[in-house]
């Protein structure tokens, strides 16, 4: 499983802003990040699934 950093997530989502991404997380449109050490990461497979679900 590959994990995305915040910057990688932003690039994958078309350079969306930090506030917009966190609003999508709070609204349930994007999965919550996983904390590893002191940083947050998103599972790429979960992001791909969320994008697919929004496209349908």
Secondary structure, DSSP 8 states (H G I E B T S, - for coil): --EE-HHHHHHHTTS--HHHHHHHHHHTSS---EEETTEEEEEHHHHHHHHHHHH-
